[in-house]
C-alpha cells in the first residue's frame, strides 16, 4: 500500500485496515511456525504497511504536515 493511498482514506478506514492487517500478520506468523510460508517477504510488507498507517494517523493527530483528522 502506498502512502498516497493511505492519505486518501479516512481515519476510520485506516483503523479498520490496520486491524485487518494485524490479524493477517498474526495468521501468517502462526502459519509460518506450523506449516512454513511460501512467501516469507509478506510478513515484512505487512509490518511496513501497518507502520505507514500508524504514522499517518499520528501525523493527523498531531497536525503534522498539514494533516487534519478525516472523518467520514
ABEGO torsion letter per residue (X at the ends): XBAAAAAABBAAAAAAAAAAAAAAAAAAAAAAAAAEBABAAAAAAAAAAAAAAAAAAAAAAAGBGGBBBBBX
